[in-house]
Amino acid sequence: MSPTSASRRASTSVCSTRKRSSPSNVPADALARIRARGHIGIRLGLTRMRVLLAHLDDPQLALRGALISGTNGKGSVAAMVASILGAAGYSTSQSPSPHLHSYRERITVDRQPIAADDLDALLEEVLQASEPGAAEHGPATEFELLTAAAYLWSARQKVDVMVMEVGLGGRLDASNTWDADVAAITNVGLDHEEFLGRTIASVAAEKAAIIKLGQQAVSGARGEALRVIRARAAELDVPLTVRPPLPVLDMDRSGIRLDHARLGALHLPLLGRHQAANAAVALGIIDALDDAAVARADGEAIRSGLARTRWPGRLELLDRDGQTILLDGAHNPDGALALAATFEELAGSLPAGRPTLLVGVMADKEVAEILRALAGSESLRAARFVAVRVPDTDRALPAADLARTWSDVTGSSADAAIDDLDAALGYALETAATEGGPLVIAGSLYLVGHLRSHLVPEAAGLGDA
C-alpha cells in the first residue's frame, strides 16, 4: 500500500465548554443514550458485538492495521505507531479508551478528533443498528457501541491504517471482532483480576487470544507471560517478534533519548524509562506492518514520528502560573511504580520544595498496592497527601477511605480528604504553592481528564462531545 498524497482528516471544530458531562454542540439524545450504557458496566463477550457489526455491514472487514493489548502502555504504543505512520505519509485512525476530555477523542483520524456533528450522526446510526440484537443478546455496552462507531468511521474515511487498543483483556473484548494484520501485546501484569484471572499466566492467555491465524505478532512481555504468548503464536504458526526495551541514553524534562542499533539516538518526548519498552514494541509493530504489506516507514519517518509523539495525561509535565504539575493516570500498581520511579529521577529538575500529591482512585482497583507503589518514592512518601473522590462515577472510592488507606500504608496521616473536585484541586494548588514543590496528580485517567480540563486551556476548549 502506498502513502496517501493528502491526509483525510476529521474536522477540528471544537466545543467551548470544559464541562465533561454535558457537551453543548452534540444533541443530548445520542450522547445521553451512549453515556447511559456506561451503567451497564463491563460485559465481556463477542456475540453482541458481532451482531451489531453485521447490522452495520461489517465495516471492520475493510480495515488494515494493528490491534494492541497489554496491561500498561497500549496508548503510548498506539500514539507512537500512529505518529510514525503519519510522518511516513499514511492516514491513520485510533480509538483511545478512556478519553480524557471528550467522547470525540474516542474516534480520531490523523490524530484529530471527529467533529461533533459527525459524531452525533454516527452514534445515532450505531445505536439504531444495535437495537435488533438487543432483545436476544441484551443491550450493547458503551464500549461496544463506541468501538463499532470507530470501525465504521475508519472504514468510511478509508484510512490506510487503523491502530486500535483493546479495552480489557483481549479474548472477549469487543475490539477482538477485528482480524487485524498485526496483534501486539505490550506487557502483562495483574489488573482487572475479577475478569482476567489472578495469575500472570491467566491474564497473558486472555491477552494472547488476540493473536489469530495469518497475522504477525509482536510483544514486549517477559517471563511466564511471554511463555504463554509464545505458545499461542506457535499453536497458530504466527510469526512472533519479541522486542526488549531500547537502551536509554538519558532522560530530562523534555523526554527520553533512546539508542537504536540502526538509527542511533532517537528522541521521544514522553517521560519515564518504561517508555523504552513501549518504543521497542511500537517499532516492532512498524516492522510487522511492513512484513504484512500494510505500511512502510523509513528511518526518517521513525525519527520524526517518535519526536512528534504526544500522549496527554500520562506523565505529563505542565507549568501553570509558575507552578509545576505532573499528571499521570497511574491506575494500577505497575503504573504507580513507573510514576514513582520517574518522579525520583526527575526530582533534581523539579522545584525543590515538598511535593503535594493529589490522588483519586476507583474502589475496584488494588488501592493499597497503588499507594504502596507511589510511596516507593521517598519524595512522594513525604508529600502532602490530598485524597479526592473521582467524579461522575459510582466506582469511585470516597476520599475519606482513600485517606485512611494512605495512613495504613505509609504510617502518615493524609493532609486532607475532599470529595468535591474543584475544592480538592484548589486546596492542592494552594498547598503546592505554599510548599514550593511540584503538584503530582495521579490514580485515575478519569480524574486526570477532569482536572486537566481546568489546567490546560486547549483541553477546556475541546469540550465533551
Secondary structure, 3 states (H helix, E strand, C coil): CCCCCCCCCCCCCCCCCCCCCCCCCCCHHHHHHHHHHHHHCCCCCCHHHHHHHHHCCCHHHHCCEEEEECCCCHHHHHHHHHHHHHHCCCCEEECCCCCCCCHHHHCEECCEECCHHHHHHHHHHHHHHHHHHHHHHCCCCHHHHHHHHHHHHHHHCCCCEEEEECCCCCCCCHHHHCCCCEEEECCCCCCCHHHHCCCHHHHHHHHHCCCCCCCEEEECCCHHHHHHHHHHHHHCCCCEEECCCCCEEEEECCEEEEEECCCEEEEECCCCCCHHHHHHHHHHHHHHHHHCCCCCCCHHHHHHHHHCCCCCCCCEEEEECCEEEEEECCCCHHHHHHHHHHHHHHHHHCCCCEEEEEECCECCCCHHHHHHHHCCCHHHHCCEEEEECCCCCCCECCHHHHHHHHHHHHCCCCCEEECCHHHHHHHHHHHHHHHEEEEEEECCHHHHHHHHHHHCHHHHHHCCC
